[in-house]
């Protein structure tokens, strides 16, 4: 039995298989935890659907036009929302149109009042079939959001028309376990890198042991 186990452990496919199995278990565990946390938040009344308007945001480097649309006045337009009610925030659904490519569209978040926005805490939009955009935030307290609705070239301003902002739209149970394109990339890339690192460490250890003999 032990001999067979050692033989299996020595196979080249063992480490990659182990890393991918662990990654899938961690991903499924994260989905279960997120689902449980959101269920408790709903029961406690802090997670609920709501609609926002432009009046709910502090607008930076965005100028209102006569037709109700907005034009960027710099290469870094921002829309800042403060969570003054202590609500649980899980998603932001943006419906908007642009007269040219918006390029990068980021949603930054902070977990404490007064905390500065950072590239270490941001999520990217998933474009829906109807052209709208959904941002999914990680579990935890959200103190503020900063939506960068577009990333224009300074000499080429972007005109934006906003149709709606929705928070915490209902999600199916399956959505908690669907990785999306970015999550799928992580599930493929990171276990492979971990397997390579472990394989190199194993080879180095075997070389070290052989030299000590």
C-alpha positions as CSV (number, residue, x, y, z in Angstrom):
1,X,0.0,0.0,0.0
2,X,2.8,2.4,1.0
3,X,4.7,1.5,-2.1
4,X,1.8,2.2,-4.4
5,X,1.3,5.6,-2.6
6,X,4.9,6.5,-3.1
7,X,4.6,5.5,-6.8
8,X,1.5,7.7,-7.2
9,X,3.2,10.6,-5.4
10,X,6.2,10.3,-7.7
11,X,4.1,10.7,-10.9
12,X,4.6,14.0,-12.8
13,X,0.8,14.6,-12.9
14,X,0.4,14.4,-9.1
15,X,1.4,17.9,-8.2
16,X,-0.7,19.7,-10.9
17,X,-3.7,17.5,-10.1
18,X,-3.3,18.2,-6.4
19,X,-3.1,22.0,-7.0
20,X,-6.1,22.1,-9.2
21,X,-8.2,20.0,-6.8
22,X,-7.3,22.3,-3.9
23,X,-8.1,25.4,-6.1
24,X,-11.6,24.0,-6.9
25,X,-12.3,23.1,-3.3
26,X,-11.2,26.6,-2.2
27,X,-13.3,28.2,-4.9
28,X,-16.4,26.2,-4.0
29,X,-15.8,27.0,-0.3
30,X,-15.6,30.7,-1.1
31,X,-18.9,30.4,-3.0
32,X,-20.6,28.7,0.0
33,X,-19.2,31.3,2.4
34,X,-20.4,34.2,0.2
35,X,-23.9,32.7,-0.2
36,X,-24.2,32.2,3.6
37,X,-22.9,35.7,4.3
38,X,-25.3,37.3,1.9
39,X,-28.2,35.3,3.2
40,X,-27.5,36.5,6.8
41,X,-27.1,40.1,5.6
42,X,-30.5,39.9,3.9
43,X,-32.1,38.4,7.0
44,X,-30.6,41.2,9.0
45,X,-31.9,43.9,6.7
46,X,-28.6,45.3,5.6
47,X,-28.5,43.7,2.1
48,X,-31.3,45.0,-0.1
49,X,-31.9,46.3,-3.6
50,X,-31.9,50.0,-4.2
51,X,-31.7,52.5,-7.1
52,X,-29.3,55.4,-7.2
53,X,-29.4,58.6,-9.1
54,X,-26.6,61.0,-10.2
55,X,-27.5,63.1,-7.1
56,X,-26.1,60.3,-4.9
57,X,-22.6,60.8,-6.4
58,X,-19.9,63.4,-6.1
59,X,-18.9,64.1,-9.6
60,X,-15.2,64.8,-10.5
61,X,-14.1,66.1,-13.9
62,X,-17.5,65.6,-15.5
63,X,-19.4,68.5,-17.0
64,X,-23.2,68.5,-17.5
65,X,-24.4,69.2,-21.0
66,X,-27.7,70.7,-22.0
67,X,-29.1,67.4,-23.2
68,X,-28.5,65.8,-19.8
69,X,-25.4,63.9,-20.8
70,X,-22.0,64.5,-19.3
71,X,-18.6,65.1,-20.9
72,X,-15.2,64.4,-19.4
73,X,-12.9,67.3,-18.6
74,X,-9.8,65.2,-17.8
75,X,-8.4,61.8,-18.3
76,X,-9.7,60.7,-14.9
77,X,-13.4,61.3,-14.4
78,X,-14.8,60.0,-11.1
79,X,-18.2,59.3,-9.4
80,X,-17.9,58.9,-5.7
81,X,-20.6,57.4,-3.4
82,X,-20.4,57.4,0.4
83,X,-22.1,54.6,2.3
84,X,-23.7,56.7,5.0
85,X,-26.4,54.1,5.9
86,X,-24.1,51.2,6.6
87,X,-25.8,49.0,4.0
88,X,-24.1,45.8,2.7
89,X,-23.0,46.4,-0.9
90,X,-22.4,43.4,-3.2
91,X,-23.1,44.6,-6.7
92,X,-23.5,47.8,-8.8
93,X,-25.3,47.7,-12.1
94,X,-24.6,50.6,-14.4
95,X,-26.6,51.3,-17.5
96,X,-24.9,54.0,-19.7
97,X,-23.9,54.8,-23.2
98,X,-20.8,56.4,-24.6
99,X,-20.0,58.3,-27.8
100,X,-16.6,56.6,-28.0
101,X,-14.9,53.6,-26.4
102,X,-14.9,54.1,-22.6
103,X,-11.7,52.0,-22.4
104,X,-11.0,51.0,-18.8
105,X,-14.0,51.1,-16.4
106,X,-13.0,50.5,-12.8
107,X,-14.9,50.5,-9.5
108,X,-12.7,51.3,-6.5
109,X,-13.9,50.6,-3.0
110,X,-12.8,51.2,0.6
111,X,-13.6,49.3,3.7
112,X,-13.2,52.1,6.3
113,X,-14.2,55.7,6.5
114,X,-11.4,58.0,5.5
115,X,-9.4,55.2,3.8
116,X,-7.9,56.4,0.4
117,X,-8.9,54.6,-2.8
118,X,-6.2,52.2,-4.0
119,X,-5.6,50.0,-7.1
120,X,-5.4,47.1,-4.6
121,X,-9.1,47.5,-4.0
122,X,-10.9,47.7,-7.4
123,X,-13.1,45.5,-9.5
124,X,-13.8,45.6,-13.2
125,X,-17.1,45.5,-15.0
126,X,-18.7,42.5,-16.6
127,X,-20.6,43.7,-19.7
128,X,-24.1,42.2,-20.0
129,X,-25.9,41.1,-23.2
130,X,-28.0,44.3,-23.1
131,X,-24.8,46.5,-23.0
132,X,-25.0,47.4,-19.3
133,X,-22.2,46.7,-16.8
134,X,-22.2,44.8,-13.5
135,X,-19.5,45.2,-10.9
136,X,-19.3,42.5,-8.2
137,X,-17.7,43.5,-4.9
138,X,-16.0,41.2,-2.4
139,X,-17.4,40.4,1.0
140,X,-16.8,42.9,3.7
141,X,-17.8,46.4,4.8
142,X,-17.9,48.9,2.0
143,X,-17.5,52.5,3.2
144,X,-17.3,54.2,-0.2
145,X,-17.2,53.5,-3.9
146,X,-15.4,55.4,-6.7
147,X,-16.7,54.7,-10.1
148,X,-14.4,55.6,-13.0
149,X,-17.0,55.4,-15.7
150,X,-14.4,55.7,-18.5
151,X,-10.7,56.3,-19.1
152,X,-10.5,58.8,-21.9
153,X,-7.5,60.2,-23.7
154,X,-7.3,63.8,-22.4
155,X,-7.4,65.3,-25.9
156,X,-10.4,63.1,-26.8
157,X,-13.2,63.7,-24.2
158,X,-16.0,61.1,-23.8
159,X,-19.6,62.0,-23.7
160,X,-21.7,59.8,-21.4
161,X,-25.4,59.3,-21.0
162,X,-26.4,57.5,-17.8
163,X,-29.7,55.6,-17.7
164,X,-29.6,54.0,-14.2
165,X,-27.7,52.7,-11.3
166,X,-28.9,49.6,-9.3
167,X,-27.3,48.1,-6.2
168,X,-27.7,44.5,-5.0
169,X,-29.9,43.1,-7.7
170,X,-31.1,39.6,-6.9
171,X,-28.6,36.9,-7.9
172,X,-29.2,33.1,-8.4
173,X,-27.5,30.5,-6.3
174,X,-25.5,29.4,-9.3
175,X,-24.0,32.8,-9.7
176,X,-22.1,32.4,-6.5
177,X,-20.2,29.5,-8.0
178,X,-19.8,30.8,-11.6
179,X,-16.2,32.1,-11.8
180,X,-16.6,34.4,-14.8
181,X,-13.8,35.0,-17.3
182,X,-11.5,36.5,-14.7
183,X,-12.1,33.8,-12.1
184,X,-11.7,31.1,-14.7
185,X,-8.4,32.6,-15.7
186,X,-7.3,32.5,-12.0
187,X,-8.4,28.9,-11.7
188,X,-6.3,27.9,-14.6
189,X,-3.2,30.1,-14.0
190,X,-2.6,30.1,-10.3
191,X,-2.8,26.3,-9.6
192,X,-0.4,25.8,-12.6
193,X,2.0,28.3,-11.2
194,X,1.8,26.7,-7.7
195,X,2.4,23.3,-9.3
196,X,5.5,24.6,-11.1
197,X,6.8,26.1,-7.8
198,X,6.3,22.9,-5.9
199,X,7.9,20.9,-8.6
200,X,11.0,23.1,-8.6
201,X,11.1,22.9,-4.8
202,X,10.8,19.2,-4.9
203,X,13.6,18.9,-7.4
204,X,15.8,21.2,-5.4
205,X,15.2,19.1,-2.2
206,X,16.0,15.9,-4.0
207,X,19.2,17.4,-5.4
208,X,20.1,18.6,-1.9
209,X,19.5,15.2,-0.4
210,X,21.6,13.4,-3.1
211,X,24.5,15.8,-2.4
212,X,24.5,15.1,1.3
213,X,24.9,11.4,0.8
